[in-house]
Amino acid sequence: MQDSLDITTIIFLALAVFVIWRLRSVLGQKTGHEKPPFDPFSRREPPPTPRPGPRAADGDNVVRLPSGINSPAQTVELSPDRWKDFAEPGSAVAAGLDEIARAEPSFDVRSFVEGAKMAYEMIVMAFAQGDRKTLKNLLSRDVYEGFERAIVERERRGERAETTFVSIDRADIENVEVKGRVAQVTMRFLSKLITATRDAQGNVVDGNPETVVDVTDVWTFARTLGSRDPNWQLVATEAGQ
C-alpha cells in the first residue's frame, strides 16, 4: 500500500514538473516583441486599426478629436471666412487657429468643437460615476490626479454622486495658443445638469435631484501638433463666470 502511494505521488510530481516546464516554455521567454508596461499618461503610437467614434465597441473610452496625422507643415492658403461661426476675423482666436491649420492642414474646427463637446460630457459623467478608466484616457496627469483625489474623498465619506446630463447649450472657443509644437485650445461650455450627492444613508447632502442647473466650465485641451497620436487631452479646468 505504501509502495503504491509513493508511486502515485511520484507520478503526480512528474506531471506537475512537466506542466510547469511547458508553461515556462510558452510564457516565460522573451521574444523581442513584448509591449512595454501600460502607462495611461504617456503619449502612445495609435493602434494599427483606428477605433471609430467616441467610444469603441470594446469599451475603449477615447474621444478622437480631429488631427492632421501625416500632414506635414506647409504653407496653406486660408480663406477669409475660414473660421466662420467660431472666431472673428483678425481675432487672437483666429490667429491661433491659423497656426494649427498651417501645422496640420487637415484640421477641421467644426469637428474639433463637436469632439470637445463629446469629451466634456464623457468626463462629467465619468467623474460622477467614479469611472477612472475613462478619465485616464481623456485627462492629463495633473488633471487626472485632481479628479482622482476628489473621487477618493467622496468614496471615503461614503457619498454617491448622481448626475443627469441634460444639454450643452453653448461650446465656444475662448482662446487658442501654439507654443512650439504644442497647441492649446480653451473652450467655454454652457451646460444644463441635474446633479445631487447622497450620503451613505441615501440622504441628499448637496445639489437637488429634481432641479436643472446651469453650469459654466472653461476647459483647455492640448495636443502636440504633427504627432502620430491623434488624441487631445484635457490639461486644465476652471469654473466659468
Contacts in CASP RR format, 6 or more apart in sequence:
PFRMAT RR
TARGET T0000
AUTHOR 0000-0000-0000
METHOD contacts of the structure
MODEL  1
MQDSLDITTIIFLALAVFVIWRLRSVLGQKTGHEKPPFDPFSRREPPPTP
RPGPRAADGDNVVRLPSGINSPAQTVELSPDRWKDFAEPGSAVAAGLDEI
ARAEPSFDVRSFVEGAKMAYEMIVMAFAQGDRKTLKNLLSRDVYEGFERA
IVERERRGERAETTFVSIDRADIENVEVKGRVAQVTMRFLSKLITATRDA
QGNVVDGNPETVVDVTDVWTFARTLGSRDPNWQLVATEAGQ
40 136 0 8 1.000
40 137 0 8 1.000
40 144 0 8 1.000
41 136 0 8 1.000
41 140 0 8 1.000
41 141 0 8 1.000
41 144 0 8 1.000
43 224 0 8 1.000
43 227 0 8 1.000
43 229 0 8 1.000
43 231 0 8 1.000
44 229 0 8 1.000
45 228 0 8 1.000
45 229 0 8 1.000
46 69 0 8 1.000
46 228 0 8 1.000
46 229 0 8 1.000
46 230 0 8 1.000
50 64 0 8 1.000
50 230 0 8 1.000
51 60 0 8 1.000
51 62 0 8 1.000
51 64 0 8 1.000
53 63 0 8 1.000
53 64 0 8 1.000
54 62 0 8 1.000
54 63 0 8 1.000
54 64 0 8 1.000
54 115 0 8 1.000
54 118 0 8 1.000
54 119 0 8 1.000
54 122 0 8 1.000
55 61 0 8 1.000
55 122 0 8 1.000
56 62 0 8 1.000
60 137 0 8 1.000
61 122 0 8 1.000
61 126 0 8 1.000
61 131 0 8 1.000
61 133 0 8 1.000
61 134 0 8 1.000
61 137 0 8 1.000
61 138 0 8 1.000
62 137 0 8 1.000
62 138 0 8 1.000
62 231 0 8 1.000
63 115 0 8 1.000
63 118 0 8 1.000
63 119 0 8 1.000
63 122 0 8 1.000
63 138 0 8 1.000
63 231 0 8 1.000
63 232 0 8 1.000
64 230 0 8 1.000
64 231 0 8 1.000
65 111 0 8 1.000
65 112 0 8 1.000
65 115 0 8 1.000
65 116 0 8 1.000
65 119 0 8 1.000
65 221 0 8 1.000
65 223 0 8 1.000
65 230 0 8 1.000
65 231 0 8 1.000
65 232 0 8 1.000
66 106 0 8 1.000
66 107 0 8 1.000
66 108 0 8 1.000
66 111 0 8 1.000
66 112 0 8 1.000
66 115 0 8 1.000
66 230 0 8 1.000
67 104 0 8 1.000
67 106 0 8 1.000
67 107 0 8 1.000
67 223 0 8 1.000
67 226 0 8 1.000
67 227 0 8 1.000
67 230 0 8 1.000
67 232 0 8 1.000
68 104 0 8 1.000
68 105 0 8 1.000
68 106 0 8 1.000
68 107 0 8 1.000
68 226 0 8 1.000
68 230 0 8 1.000
69 106 0 8 1.000
69 226 0 8 1.000
69 228 0 8 1.000
69 230 0 8 1.000
70 228 0 8 1.000
71 104 0 8 1.000
71 105 0 8 1.000
71 106 0 8 1.000
71 226 0 8 1.000
73 102 0 8 1.000
73 103 0 8 1.000
73 104 0 8 1.000
73 226 0 8 1.000
74 102 0 8 1.000
74 105 0 8 1.000
75 102 0 8 1.000
76 101 0 8 1.000
76 102 0 8 1.000
76 105 0 8 1.000
78 98 0 8 1.000
78 101 0 8 1.000
80 89 0 8 1.000
81 89 0 8 1.000
82 94 0 8 1.000
82 97 0 8 1.000
82 98 0 8 1.000
82 101 0 8 1.000
83 89 0 8 1.000
83 93 0 8 1.000
83 94 0 8 1.000
83 97 0 8 1.000
83 109 0 8 1.000
85 110 0 8 1.000
86 93 0 8 1.000
86 97 0 8 1.000
86 109 0 8 1.000
86 110 0 8 1.000
86 113 0 8 1.000
86 173 0 8 1.000
87 93 0 8 1.000
87 94 0 8 1.000
87 97 0 8 1.000
87 173 0 8 1.000
88 94 0 8 1.000
92 175 0 8 1.000
92 176 0 8 1.000
93 173 0 8 1.000
93 174 0 8 1.000
93 175 0 8 1.000
93 176 0 8 1.000
95 176 0 8 1.000
96 176 0 8 1.000
96 177 0 8 1.000
96 178 0 8 1.000
97 107 0 8 1.000
97 109 0 8 1.000
97 173 0 8 1.000
97 176 0 8 1.000
99 176 0 8 1.000
99 178 0 8 1.000
99 183 0 8 1.000
100 107 0 8 1.000
100 176 0 8 1.000
100 178 0 8 1.000
100 183 0 8 1.000
100 185 0 8 1.000
100 225 0 8 1.000
101 107 0 8 1.000
103 178 0 8 1.000
103 181 0 8 1.000
103 183 0 8 1.000
103 225 0 8 1.000
103 226 0 8 1.000
104 225 0 8 1.000
104 226 0 8 1.000
109 173 0 8 1.000
112 185 0 8 1.000
113 171 0 8 1.000
113 173 0 8 1.000
113 187 0 8 1.000
116 171 0 8 1.000
116 185 0 8 1.000
116 187 0 8 1.000
116 219 0 8 1.000
116 221 0 8 1.000
116 232 0 8 1.000
117 168 0 8 1.000
117 171 0 8 1.000
117 189 0 8 1.000
119 138 0 8 1.000
119 221 0 8 1.000
119 232 0 8 1.000
119 234 0 8 1.000
120 168 0 8 1.000
120 171 0 8 1.000
120 187 0 8 1.000
120 189 0 8 1.000
120 191 0 8 1.000
120 217 0 8 1.000
120 219 0 8 1.000
121 165 0 8 1.000
121 168 0 8 1.000
122 134 0 8 1.000
122 138 0 8 1.000
123 134 0 8 1.000
123 135 0 8 1.000
123 138 0 8 1.000
123 139 0 8 1.000
123 234 0 8 1.000
124 163 0 8 1.000
124 165 0 8 1.000
124 191 0 8 1.000
124 193 0 8 1.000
125 131 0 8 1.000
125 163 0 8 1.000
125 165 0 8 1.000
126 134 0 8 1.000
126 135 0 8 1.000
126 138 0 8 1.000
127 135 0 8 1.000
127 147 0 8 1.000
127 150 0 8 1.000
127 151 0 8 1.000
127 161 0 8 1.000
128 161 0 8 1.000
128 162 0 8 1.000
128 163 0 8 1.000
128 195 0 8 1.000
129 161 0 8 1.000
130 151 0 8 1.000
130 161 0 8 1.000
132 148 0 8 1.000
132 151 0 8 1.000
135 144 0 8 1.000
135 147 0 8 1.000
135 148 0 8 1.000
136 144 0 8 1.000
137 231 0 8 1.000
138 233 0 8 1.000
138 234 0 8 1.000
139 147 0 8 1.000
139 233 0 8 1.000
139 234 0 8 1.000
140 222 0 8 1.000
140 233 0 8 1.000
140 234 0 8 1.000
140 235 0 8 1.000
142 235 0 8 1.000
143 233 0 8 1.000
143 234 0 8 1.000
143 235 0 8 1.000
143 236 0 8 1.000
143 237 0 8 1.000
154 160 0 8 1.000
154 161 0 8 1.000
154 197 0 8 1.000
157 199 0 8 1.000
157 200 0 8 1.000
158 199 0 8 1.000
158 200 0 8 1.000
159 197 0 8 1.000
159 198 0 8 1.000
159 199 0 8 1.000
159 200 0 8 1.000
159 205 0 8 1.000
160 197 0 8 1.000
160 198 0 8 1.000
160 202 0 8 1.000
161 195 0 8 1.000
161 196 0 8 1.000
161 197 0 8 1.000
162 194 0 8 1.000
162 195 0 8 1.000
162 196 0 8 1.000
162 197 0 8 1.000
162 198 0 8 1.000
162 209 0 8 1.000
163 193 0 8 1.000
163 194 0 8 1.000
163 195 0 8 1.000
164 193 0 8 1.000
164 194 0 8 1.000
164 195 0 8 1.000
165 191 0 8 1.000
165 193 0 8 1.000
166 191 0 8 1.000
166 192 0 8 1.000
166 193 0 8 1.000
166 194 0 8 1.000
166 212 0 8 1.000
167 191 0 8 1.000
167 192 0 8 1.000
168 189 0 8 1.000
168 190 0 8 1.000
168 191 0 8 1.000
169 190 0 8 1.000
169 191 0 8 1.000
169 192 0 8 1.000
169 214 0 8 1.000
170 188 0 8 1.000
170 189 0 8 1.000
170 190 0 8 1.000
171 187 0 8 1.000
171 188 0 8 1.000
171 189 0 8 1.000
171 190 0 8 1.000
172 187 0 8 1.000
172 188 0 8 1.000
173 185 0 8 1.000
173 186 0 8 1.000
173 187 0 8 1.000
174 186 0 8 1.000
174 187 0 8 1.000
174 188 0 8 1.000
174 218 0 8 1.000
175 184 0 8 1.000
175 185 0 8 1.000
175 186 0 8 1.000
175 220 0 8 1.000
176 183 0 8 1.000
176 184 0 8 1.000
176 185 0 8 1.000
176 186 0 8 1.000
177 183 0 8 1.000
177 184 0 8 1.000
178 184 0 8 1.000
178 225 0 8 1.000
181 224 0 8 1.000
181 225 0 8 1.000
181 226 0 8 1.000
181 227 0 8 1.000
182 222 0 8 1.000
182 223 0 8 1.000
182 224 0 8 1.000
182 225 0 8 1.000
183 222 0 8 1.000
183 223 0 8 1.000
183 224 0 8 1.000
183 225 0 8 1.000
184 220 0 8 1.000
184 221 0 8 1.000
184 222 0 8 1.000
184 235 0 8 1.000
185 220 0 8 1.000
185 221 0 8 1.000
185 222 0 8 1.000
185 232 0 8 1.000
186 218 0 8 1.000
186 219 0 8 1.000
186 220 0 8 1.000
186 221 0 8 1.000
186 236 0 8 1.000
187 218 0 8 1.000
187 219 0 8 1.000
187 220 0 8 1.000
187 221 0 8 1.000
188 216 0 8 1.000
188 217 0 8 1.000
188 218 0 8 1.000
188 240 0 8 1.000
189 215 0 8 1.000
189 216 0 8 1.000
189 217 0 8 1.000
189 218 0 8 1.000
189 219 0 8 1.000
190 214 0 8 1.000
190 215 0 8 1.000
190 216 0 8 1.000
191 214 0 8 1.000
191 215 0 8 1.000
191 216 0 8 1.000
191 217 0 8 1.000
192 212 0 8 1.000
192 213 0 8 1.000
192 214 0 8 1.000
192 215 0 8 1.000
193 212 0 8 1.000
193 213 0 8 1.000
193 215 0 8 1.000
194 208 0 8 1.000
194 209 0 8 1.000
194 210 0 8 1.000
194 211 0 8 1.000
194 212 0 8 1.000
194 213 0 8 1.000
195 207 0 8 1.000
195 213 0 8 1.000
196 204 0 8 1.000
196 206 0 8 1.000
196 207 0 8 1.000
196 208 0 8 1.000
196 209 0 8 1.000
197 204 0 8 1.000
197 205 0 8 1.000
197 206 0 8 1.000
197 207 0 8 1.000
198 204 0 8 1.000
198 205 0 8 1.000
199 205 0 8 1.000
207 213 0 8 1.000
216 239 0 8 1.000
216 240 0 8 1.000
216 241 0 8 1.000
217 237 0 8 1.000
217 238 0 8 1.000
217 239 0 8 1.000
217 240 0 8 1.000
218 237 0 8 1.000
218 238 0 8 1.000
218 239 0 8 1.000
218 240 0 8 1.000
219 234 0 8 1.000
219 236 0 8 1.000
219 237 0 8 1.000
219 238 0 8 1.000
220 234 0 8 1.000
220 235 0 8 1.000
220 236 0 8 1.000
220 237 0 8 1.000
221 232 0 8 1.000
221 233 0 8 1.000
221 234 0 8 1.000
221 235 0 8 1.000
222 232 0 8 1.000
222 233 0 8 1.000
222 235 0 8 1.000
223 229 0 8 1.000
223 231 0 8 1.000
223 232 0 8 1.000
223 233 0 8 1.000
END
